[in-house]
Amino acid sequence: MIPWELLGKALVPGNSGELRLYRRGREFSIRVNGCELMNSRAHGSEDALAELACARIADRPRPRVLIGGLGMGYTLASALHRLGASARVVVAELVPAVVDWNRGPLADLAGHPLQDTRVTVREIDVARILETEHQAYDAILLDVDNGPDGLTRESNNWLYSRIGLDAAFAALRPAGVLAVWAASHNQSFSRRLKLAGFEVTEVHARARGPHGGAHHTIWLAVRGS
Ligand SMILES: C[S@@+](CC[C@H](N)C(=O)[O-])C[C@H]1O[C@@H](n2cnc3c(N)ncnc32)[C@H](O)[C@@H]1O
């Protein structure tokens, strides 16, 4: 068995612990406070998050997409694959080291999506963007954590709260799509989305896509016109 090799570590802003990047052969793992946040061998549901949301808005003129959480870049690569040349994608990543890792040891995994000229990376809490931008995006994709039952940082709960959902609603253009990834189903989150005025569809996706793996949840929440 090949041992895991530690490639890097970084503090999560807001005193929320430490992220660590490991490699074992061709497999990569990002862990937060010892728990695995992401593994390069399981990104089927991260791909699906972008595929499902971008399919609904790709035909709009000059679509704008916001992705919260870069991770290993799979959601970003999947969005770029689904969108045309006129699209623009903003990626908000809280931990600057994650951006460095995606320009370094992780760059090959998803095919160098940060080199795509349609992409702007911002090293910022995605919540700050939601609070300040209005009717700016056709789709907002959130995969910043474990979903509504957080793992990385308690302050991410704001994103899934009624106030956070109101902010996401306001940041979307009419008929825009908020897509949210979660490790597990959460009925009260579905209810909150509906109370915030979204039309909600819940989709189940497998961690390894057609090869199975854990069951994850994706909410597709459409803002009325
Ligand atoms: C599970 S990973 C995302 C995986 C990604 N979907 C992919 O395909 O590789 C979560 C990422 O969100 C980042 N993150 C956590 N909280 C955040 C926040 N509030 N704003 C922006 N990024 C955040 C983490 O540092 C981590 O890079």
PDBQT file of the ligand as one rigid body, heavy atoms in Angstrom, charges set to zero:
ROOT
HETATM    1  C1  LIG A 301     -15.819  20.227  -1.179  1.00  0.00    +0.000 C 
HETATM    2  S1  LIG A 301     -14.750  21.441  -1.812  1.00  0.00    +0.000 S 
HETATM    3  C2  LIG A 301     -15.452  21.860  -3.380  1.00  0.00    +0.000 C 
HETATM    4  C3  LIG A 301     -15.248  20.799  -4.386  1.00  0.00    +0.000 C 
HETATM    5  C4  LIG A 301     -15.490  21.263  -5.808  1.00  0.00    +0.000 C 
HETATM    6  N1  LIG A 301     -16.919  21.306  -6.094  1.00  0.00    +0.000 N 
HETATM    7  C5  LIG A 301     -14.803  20.390  -6.826  1.00  0.00    +0.000 C 
HETATM    8  O1  LIG A 301     -15.428  20.013  -7.822  1.00  0.00    +0.000 OA
HETATM    9  O2  LIG A 301     -13.632  20.039  -6.642  1.00  0.00    +0.000 OA
HETATM   10  C6  LIG A 301     -15.171  22.869  -0.868  1.00  0.00    +0.000 C 
HETATM   11  C7  LIG A 301     -14.326  24.085  -1.192  1.00  0.00    +0.000 C 
HETATM   12  O3  LIG A 301     -14.992  25.253  -0.709  1.00  0.00    +0.000 OA
HETATM   13  C8  LIG A 301     -14.077  26.111  -0.075  1.00  0.00    +0.000 C 
HETATM   14  N2  LIG A 301     -14.869  26.961   0.845  1.00  0.00    +0.000 N 
HETATM   15  C9  LIG A 301     -15.345  26.654   2.078  1.00  0.00    +0.000 A 
HETATM   16  N3  LIG A 301     -16.095  27.651   2.553  1.00  0.00    +0.000 NA
HETATM   17  C10 LIG A 301     -16.115  28.623   1.591  1.00  0.00    +0.000 A 
HETATM   18  C11 LIG A 301     -16.728  29.906   1.485  1.00  0.00    +0.000 A 
HETATM   19  N4  LIG A 301     -17.508  30.371   2.465  1.00  0.00    +0.000 N 
HETATM   20  N5  LIG A 301     -16.512  30.652   0.361  1.00  0.00    +0.000 NA
HETATM   21  C12 LIG A 301     -15.726  30.159  -0.652  1.00  0.00    +0.000 A 
HETATM   22  N6  LIG A 301     -15.124  28.950  -0.599  1.00  0.00    +0.000 NA
HETATM   23  C13 LIG A 301     -15.320  28.185   0.501  1.00  0.00    +0.000 A 
HETATM   24  C14 LIG A 301     -13.094  25.152   0.570  1.00  0.00    +0.000 C 
HETATM   25  O4  LIG A 301     -11.861  25.782   0.867  1.00  0.00    +0.000 OA
HETATM   26  C15 LIG A 301     -12.975  24.086  -0.521  1.00  0.00    +0.000 C 
HETATM   27  O5  LIG A 301     -11.983  24.451  -1.471  1.00  0.00    +0.000 OA
ENDROOT
TORSDOF 0
